Structure formats: C-alpha cells, structure tokens
Amino acid sequence: MERTVTVAILEGLHARPAAMFVQEAGKQPVPVTISRGEDEPVDAASILGVMTLGAAAGEVVTLRTEGDGPDDVAAIDALEAFLSQETI
C-alpha cells in the first residue's frame, strides 16, 4: 500500500516532531517506509532515517507498506493523521 501525504507540521520532520513520528511509526503493526521525491525510502521507525529525510512543512512524502491488509491501512492512516497536524 502506498499513499502520498503533505507534511503539515509547521516545523517539518525535524528534531522533536521527527522523534514523535518515529515513536508513532514504531507502534504500528507493520513496517512502514517514508520517502521524499526521488529519495530512497527509509524506515519510518528509524530516527536517523527520518532526520536524514529532512521533510519540511508543505513537502509531499510517500508512506509505504508491503501489503494492503487492514493492518497496513491502519498504519498508513495513523501516520497520515500525525503528519497532517500543523502543531504537535
């Protein structure tokens, strides 16, 4: 499953928001990757990967899981909801 999401978090995925995103990704029942543009996908539960991604507010990222079952949908929904907040 794959979904594109616009990062609404005003600070982007840097420092504290990145740490909180990684924590949320780690709670998901399936592994999720996140990518920006043509960059290689990184593990959404990896602080180093997410910090390296450096997605700013207003940028579009792609969330992916390997399957398309209910756990995959729930994981993508949860991470999309997180990224769609302006403030956290």
C-alpha positions in Angstrom: 0.0 0.0 0.0 1.2 3.5 -0.8 -0.1 6.9 0.0 1.3 10.4 -0.6 0.9 12.9 2.2 1.7 16.6 2.6 3.6 17.4 5.8 1.5 20.0 7.6 3.7 20.1 10.8 5.0 23.7 10.9 8.5 22.6 12.0 8.6 19.8 9.4 10.1 16.4 10.3 13.0 17.8 12.3 14.1 17.2 15.9 11.1 16.7 18.3 8.5 16.2 15.5 10.7 13.6 13.9 11.2 11.8 17.2 7.4 11.7 17.8 6.8 10.5 14.3 9.3 7.7 14.7 7.6 6.7 18.0 4.2 6.6 16.3 5.7 4.5 13.4 7.2 2.1 15.9 3.7 1.4 17.4 2.3 0.2 14.1 1.6 -3.5 13.5 3.5 -3.5 10.1 6.7 -1.9 8.9 6.3 1.4 7.1 8.8 3.3 5.0 8.7 7.0 4.2 10.3 8.8 1.2 10.5 12.3 -0.3 10.6 12.8 -4.0 13.1 10.5 -5.7 15.0 9.8 -2.4 15.4 6.2 -1.3 12.7 5.2 1.2 13.8 5.0 4.8 12.3 3.0 7.7 9.7 5.3 9.3 10.7 3.9 12.7 14.3 5.0 12.3 15.2 8.4 13.8 18.3 8.6 11.8 16.5 7.8 8.6 13.6 10.3 9.2 16.0 13.0 10.3 18.1 12.5 7.2 15.0 12.7 5.0 14.5 16.3 6.3 11.0 16.8 5.1 9.9 20.4 5.6 6.4 21.7 6.1 4.4 21.7 2.8 6.6 18.9 1.3 5.0 15.8 -0.1 6.2 12.4 1.3 5.2 8.9 0.4 4.3 6.3 3.1 4.5 2.6 2.0 3.8 -0.8 3.5 4.4 -4.2 1.8 0.8 -5.4 2.0 -2.6 -4.0 1.6 -4.5 -5.6 4.5 -6.3 -3.9 7.4 -3.0 -3.5 9.5 -1.4 -1.8 6.5 -4.4 0.6 6.1 -4.4 1.3 9.9 -0.6 2.0 9.9 -0.8 4.4 6.9 -3.9 6.1 8.4 -2.2 6.7 11.7 1.0 8.2 10.2 -1.0 10.3 7.8 -3.0 11.7 10.7 0.2 12.5 12.5 1.8 14.3 9.5 -1.5 16.2 8.8 -1.3 18.1 12.1 0.1 21.7 12.0 1.2 21.5 15.6 2.1 18.6 17.8 
